[in-house]
Amino acid sequence: MFPGVTIYFLHYPGYGASTGTPSQKAIYEAALALYDRVHSKHHQLISFGRSLGTSPALWLAANRPVDALILTTPFDSILHLGQRRYPLFPISLLLKDPYENIRYAPQVSCPTLILLAENDQVVPPSNSKKLISAFRRTVPEQVTLSGSDHTDIVDHPNYASVICNFLTRVFSKGSAPVHSRASASVRAKSTSTPESRSTV
């Protein structure tokens, strides 16, 4: 799908070959540790996550300089999703890992692509929209893939091309890699522009 690109897949703690116990804290720390281990080996870095994986991907982009962020079917917070699905239960008291993406979105300053499934029954569009509206330092490019749902969005015929086109635009600007710049430059607030939206 992405020739010429090195891809690192992060095993959540406690899964695959990874030791430890899965938790929000452990997963976030694992994402930062992976970045710290590989960033010096690559000219450009992209943080990429899908569904629950959008949370560590966004956390990484908020806490380390990356050149681009790609989120597939992201949510504002697991807490909000739970409260929406189970309105009569005290979700806030029972949930140990809220995965509050909406808290960290304002810290992201790199170019961002958000892919949404038109018929997503797991993450309602309203929850994704709340997350998108929380970005402050960058204006996410938003693409809705028609006819797709939460589980089959990666099989959409335009999924890969949308991502490749986004990365081509990001890296054709000829600027130095973000992750090699001073943190002050990385955190600089971008000029506000209308939100970019499209449906494919």
Stockholm file with secondary structure:
# STOCKHOLM 1.0

chainA/1-200         MFPGVTIYFLHYPGYGASTGTPSQKAIYEAALALYDRVHSKHHQLISFGRSLGTSPALWLAANRPVDALILTTPFDSILHLGQRRYPLFPISLLLKDPYENIRYAPQVSCPTLILLAENDQVVPPSNSKKLISAFRRTVPEQVTLSGSDHTDIVDHPNYASVICNFLTRVFSKGSAPVHSRASASVRAKSTSTPESRSTV
#=GR chainA/1-200 SS CCTTCCCCCCCCTTSTTCCSCCCHHHHHHHHHHHHHHHGGGCSCCEEEEEGGGHHHHHHHHHHSCCSEEEEESCCSCHHHHHHHHCTTSCHHHHCSCCCCHHHHGGGCCSCEEEEEETTCSSSCHHHHHHHHHHCCSSCCEEEEETTCCTTTGGGSTTHHHHHHHHHHHHHTTCCCCGGGSCHHHHTCCCCCCCCEEEEC
#=GC SS_cons         CCTTCCCCCCCCTTSTTCCSCCCHHHHHHHHHHHHHHHGGGCSCCEEEEEGGGHHHHHHHHHHSCCSEEEEESCCSCHHHHHHHHCTTSCHHHHCSCCCCHHHHGGGCCSCEEEEEETTCSSSCHHHHHHHHHHCCSSCCEEEEETTCCTTTGGGSTTHHHHHHHHHHHHHTTCCCCGGGSCHHHHTCCCCCCCCEEEEC
//
